[in-house]
């Protein structure tokens, strides 16, 4: 009896294995509009190449943990991973990724925006191909600005932002001058606060890897951020991240919102946004006399883990999904406004796109103004604008983020938050052997 | 003898019970309601309760994007398989602890429970490496084993408490009549403990169904259950609350229905032995 069961179980397993013989690649990815669109268009790739594609879609933080664990243990679950600009140079340095230096000429790697290429390379070699890229910028309500009698310049300063935020705030009608990230996390509030710090002339570490949170520049930057959010921000800002602010802005409750350029297509979409026809865009602000602006640089990119058995098929997919032809395919099936932004120069030279996407010009200028290799006024030993590309950053950023989130919640002053963050970061860096 | 209960008191108790019940159920109700809204209605402030244009578009989108049946089938196999396997191991274990206890039985019980005290993430890497070595990553079989092991202490403990309520003399009598160990467990003990076993089964099925740490970490494309299906709709950059709610509703619907139909059995089993 037992033998029979074992035998039939074995034959079921054999059958299951037999059906999986056609070439199939597995791709781990995040859930966002552009990625979902790509999943919908995958059948074009399968028709062209005969390669089947399986998708594993996960929430961003889960994805990050899941792919890190798989690549560090050589688990081989994925043939392509969607990773960010933060992971790429770190993983490439560990030899965890397959270099993408042999893509065909037709791919035209030189067409990739230089800032994106720089952020996704290690020692000059590209290790991940950008699927879409973003910077950050000011999104503002043109109608409220007009009411306030102000005009937003293309490149505002922080003092202008503060002035405009004050003029637009109307608490009785639940309109807040400025919505900013306050939710703790290295990819949440710390991404924004780090860019503010950069634009005030601050830096995370000096050339000897000593934390610099006790400098006057940090003090000024964090105090300024805190004042903005306390005086002109919505209540409960300490728990607001990208999605919460997006929701507030779409309901017409924010005068300005400084965040990812990718939000532009959401806030101008009349199906979702009540203020779609009155949104303007400007470069992220700087401080008078400092030529670094508070804009970040980020890309979601496709990379191949070293050790995959299907490297060729994976490369074929990347070649397809990040090509100019793919952009044209999206334009044809979903319209130009839905083409993944921020990856290729040629897209921004296309007049049809520039017309269909009112935010395209400012997105490109913001991306161009960002240089991950020189993010700060003073020299730093690290790469990355709104993050520090070292493995310890995720921990450090999140610890510091909690202090600043507590500050926004009114539990501590900027001095106390900086003081504690400095101590915690110094401890962590020492433990890590810097 | 039952105490006399005034009508007023009955009414008060009923109202309080309903109030607490609704409060606990509210998040689920809200998820279900949100799943019928458009994305714009889902975030509208003030929130819309019942008076909005009900739409099925989120369900249509979710259906189109994901292979729901595959996730559902994986959930059924993983939750069902681990529960049944757990019972097969736990019934004999609980039998021995309840009816032939040794000096160390209490320690063994406590030790088993102590395995629940370590956070799961503490053993993630060892288990991941073992799974790679054994080729169990992204297989339903591997998950059945892991989830069975995780729930095993609870199964043994629950069965142990039920079995203790059964007088040992009945088993002795069966033995006197010539029943072997197998007959004793299968034909005498098990039928008497059916309410207990049934509620253990149900509770563990629900726990296994909702398990979201191992099922997310040890699966990829082929064996991912409904927990991964929900996770695939969560998005930090973009508002997809209505779609996420639709996916969640589809994921909890089967277990909600199961719970509804078996609530009598569940309550009976959980209070089994409480009243003599």
Interface residues (C-beta under 8 A of the other chain):
Chain A: X26 X28 X30 X31 X32 X33 X36 X39 X40 X54 X55 X56 X57 X58 X59 X60 X61 X62 X66 X69 X73 X74 X75 X76 X77 X78 X187 X241 X242 X243 X246 X247 X250 X251 X253 X260 X262 X266 X271 X272 X273 X274
Chain B: X39 X40 X43 X44 X45 X65 X124 X125 X128 X129 X132 X137 X138 X216 X217 X220 X221 X222 X224 X228 X231 X232 X233 X234 X235 X236 X237 X238 X239 X240
